[in-house]
Amino acid sequence: MTAAQLKLFLEDNYLKYNNPAFISTDPISIPHRFSRLQDIEIAGFWMAVLAWGQRKTIINKGVELMEMMDHAPYDFVRNCSDRDLQRIMTFKHRTFNGTDALYFVAFFKKFYQSHQSLEEAFLPQEDTFTTMKEVLCHFHRRFFDSEFAPHRTRKHVATPERKSACKRINMFLRWMVRKDQHGVDFGLWDRIKPSQLICPCDLHVERTARQLGLVTRKQTDWRMAMELTENLRKFDAEDPVKYDFALFGLSSMN
């Protein structure tokens, strides 16, 4: 397949899978229940972090979590009582448990006391940054800057400093940053640009990317995510991560 043919193939499948009809079967369906910015951010971040395993189970766990937060996550993290926190303590998905959930609530509660949007947590030094690696490392340090941060919770929020591909955080950023007319991604943030995003790399995306010759690195790590994104930028420098729809869809939907 020539480069021109590959671009056309990716464009066709981007349009095929970037479709609101797929929302209901994807974890992004949970933040799509909301209209307020902060509700979308909290629900979206939480769903991205929980996004491993079968999608049906992930969505069911998202529904369970939103019910625990009275279907108002922003109000919940700002005003939750001790009784509310006891309810959150019972939440569990795979290795994510009540201790992790309590820390997430504590972080959001403190953060939103002085900030309007979670985007601000990703931006170091008044928006000045050169790479997404810098952005993700900054966010990880900021998320865990409390002396009460449980060590066990750190495994649920990836960082390039540990050479992780950071699939879930990159997926969350895609949801928040990308803007198009199709209505799947939210496009609520504007200080991080679509051109700066890194493609989320899960098993589905990696499998398709290798079949198409878009990655050669054997390890699924940060360097592989960068290699894939750089190759996708050759087809659309302003919005390379839009092809995540194609790569994921081709592997998981067939």
C-alpha positions in Angstrom: 0.0 0.0 0.0 1.5 3.4 -1.0 1.5 6.3 1.4 -1.4 7.9 -0.6 -3.4 4.7 -0.5 -2.7 4.4 3.3 -3.9 7.9 3.9 -7.1 7.3 2.0 -7.7 4.1 3.8 -7.2 5.8 7.2 -9.4 8.7 6.2 -12.2 6.4 5.1 -12.1 4.4 8.4 -11.8 7.6 10.5 -15.1 8.7 9.0 -16.6 5.3 9.4 -15.8 4.9 13.1 -15.9 8.5 14.2 -19.7 8.1 14.5 -22.1 9.0 17.3 -23.7 5.6 16.8 -20.7 4.0 18.5 -20.9 6.2 21.6 -23.3 4.0 23.5 -20.9 1.0 23.3 -17.8 3.0 24.4 -16.7 4.3 27.9 -17.0 7.9 26.4 -20.8 7.3 26.8 -20.5 8.1 30.5 -19.2 11.7 30.2 -21.7 12.2 27.3 -24.4 12.0 29.9 -23.5 15.5 31.1 -23.4 19.0 29.7 -21.5 20.9 32.4 -17.8 21.2 31.7 -16.7 20.0 35.1 -19.0 17.0 35.1 -17.7 16.0 31.7 -14.1 16.4 32.9 -14.5 14.4 36.1 -16.6 11.6 34.5 -14.3 11.5 31.5 -11.1 11.3 33.5 -12.5 8.6 35.7 -13.7 6.6 32.8 -10.4 6.9 30.9 -8.6 5.6 34.0 -11.0 2.7 34.4 -10.8 1.8 30.7 -9.3 -1.6 30.8 -11.1 -4.9 30.3 -14.3 -5.5 28.5 -16.1 -2.3 27.4 -19.5 -3.5 28.6 -18.0 -4.0 32.1 -16.2 -0.7 32.0 -19.5 1.1 31.1 -21.4 -0.7 33.8 -18.8 0.3 36.3 -19.1 3.9 35.1 -22.8 3.8 35.6 -22.3 2.4 39.1 -19.8 5.1 39.9 -22.1 7.9 38.6 -24.9 6.5 40.7 -22.7 6.7 43.8 -22.1 10.4 43.0 -25.8 11.0 42.5 -25.3 11.6 38.8 -23.6 14.9 39.6 -19.9 14.3 39.9 -18.9 18.0 40.2 -21.4 18.7 43.0 -20.4 15.5 44.6 -16.7 16.2 44.8 -17.3 19.7 46.1 -19.9 18.8 48.7 -19.7 15.1 49.6 -20.3 14.2 53.3 -18.5 11.5 55.3 -21.5 9.2 54.5 -21.1 9.9 50.8 -17.4 8.9 51.1 -18.3 5.7 52.8 -20.4 4.8 49.8 -17.5 5.6 47.4 -15.2 3.4 49.5 -17.2 0.4 48.2 -16.3 1.1 44.6 -14.0 -1.4 42.8 -13.0 -2.2 39.3 -10.3 -4.7 38.8 -7.3 -3.3 40.9 -8.9 0.1 41.3 -10.5 0.2 44.8 -12.0 2.4 47.4 -8.7 3.9 48.5 -8.0 5.0 45.0 -11.6 6.4 44.6 -11.2 8.4 47.8 -8.0 10.0 46.6 -9.5 10.9 43.3 -12.4 12.7 45.1 -9.9 14.5 47.4 -7.8 15.7 44.4 -10.9 16.9 42.5 -12.3 18.6 45.6 -9.1 20.5 46.2 -8.4 21.3 42.6 -11.8 22.7 41.7 -11.7 25.0 44.8 -9.3 27.3 42.8 -9.7 26.2 39.2 -12.5 26.2 36.6 -11.2 23.5 34.3 -9.0 20.4 34.7 -7.1 21.5 31.6 -5.2 23.9 34.0 -3.8 20.8 35.8 -2.0 19.7 32.7 -0.4 23.1 31.9 3.0 23.9 33.4 4.4 27.4 33.8 1.4 29.3 32.5 0.8 27.3 29.4 4.4 27.2 28.2 5.5 23.7 27.2 7.3 22.2 24.3 6.2 18.5 24.4 3.3 16.4 25.5 5.8 14.4 27.6 6.3 17.5 29.6 2.6 18.0 30.0 1.9 14.5 31.1 4.8 14.4 33.6 3.7 17.7 35.0 0.1 16.5 35.4 1.3 13.3 37.2 3.4 15.2 39.6 0.5 17.6 40.3 -2.0 14.9 40.7 0.1 13.2 43.4 1.5 16.3 45.1 -0.4 15.6 48.3 1.4 14.0 51.3 -1.6 11.8 51.6 -1.4 10.4 48.1 -1.5 6.6 48.4 1.4 4.9 46.8 -0.9 2.2 45.3 -2.9 4.8 43.4 0.0 5.9 41.4 -0.2 2.9 39.2 -3.6 4.1 37.9 -2.3 7.3 36.4 0.5 6.7 34.0 3.5 9.0 33.2 6.1 9.0 30.5 8.7 9.1 33.3 8.0 5.4 33.8 8.2 4.9 30.0 4.5 4.1 29.8 2.6 4.7 26.6 0.0 6.5 28.8 -2.9 5.1 26.7 -5.6 6.2 29.1 -4.4 9.7 29.7 -3.8 10.3 26.0 -7.4 9.0 25.3 -8.8 11.4 27.9 -6.9 14.2 26.3 -8.3 13.2 22.9 -11.8 13.4 24.3 -11.3 16.8 25.8 -9.2 18.5 23.1 -10.2 17.2 19.6 -12.8 19.2 17.8 -14.8 18.1 14.7 -18.4 18.0 13.5 -19.1 14.4 14.4 -19.9 14.8 18.0 -17.9 12.0 19.6 -15.0 13.9 21.1 -16.0 16.9 23.2 -13.4 19.5 22.1 -13.9 21.5 25.3 -10.3 22.6 25.8 -8.4 25.0 23.6 -5.0 25.6 25.3 -3.7 22.2 24.3 -4.0 21.8 20.6 -5.1 18.7 18.6 -1.8 18.8 16.8 0.1 18.2 20.1 -1.8 15.1 21.1 -0.3 11.7 21.3 -2.2 8.7 19.9 -3.6 6.3 22.6 -1.9 2.9 22.2 -3.9 -0.1 23.4 -3.7 -3.6 22.1 -6.2 -2.9 19.3 -4.5 0.2 18.0 -1.1 -1.4 18.3 -2.2 -4.5 16.3 -3.6 -2.5 13.4 -0.7 0.0 13.4 1.8 -2.9 13.1 -0.2 -4.5 10.3 -0.2 -1.2 8.4 3.6 -0.6 9.0 3.0 2.5 11.2 5.2 1.2 14.1 8.3 -0.9 14.2 9.2 -0.6 17.9 8.5 -3.9 19.7 7.6 -2.6 23.2 4.3 -0.9 23.8 5.8 2.1 25.5 6.1 5.9 25.3 8.6 5.7 22.4 6.2 3.5 20.4 3.3 6.0 21.0 5.6 8.8 19.7 6.6 6.7 16.7 3.0 6.0 15.8 2.0 9.7 16.3 4.9 11.0 14.2 3.8 8.6 11.3 0.2 9.7 11.6 1.3 13.4 11.5 2.5 12.7 7.9 -1.2 12.3 6.9 -2.6 15.1 9.1 -0.2 17.3 10.9 -3.0 19.4 12.5 -5.0 16.4 13.8 -3.0 13.2 13.8 -4.9 11.5 16.6 -8.1 11.5 14.6 -6.8 8.2 13.1 -7.2 6.6 16.5 -10.8 6.0 15.5 -9.6 4.1 12.4 -6.9 2.1 14.1 -9.1 1.1 17.1 -12.2 0.5 15.0 -10.5 -1.7 12.4 -9.2 -4.1 15.1 -12.0 -4.1 17.7 -15.1 -3.9 15.5 -14.3 -6.6 13.0 
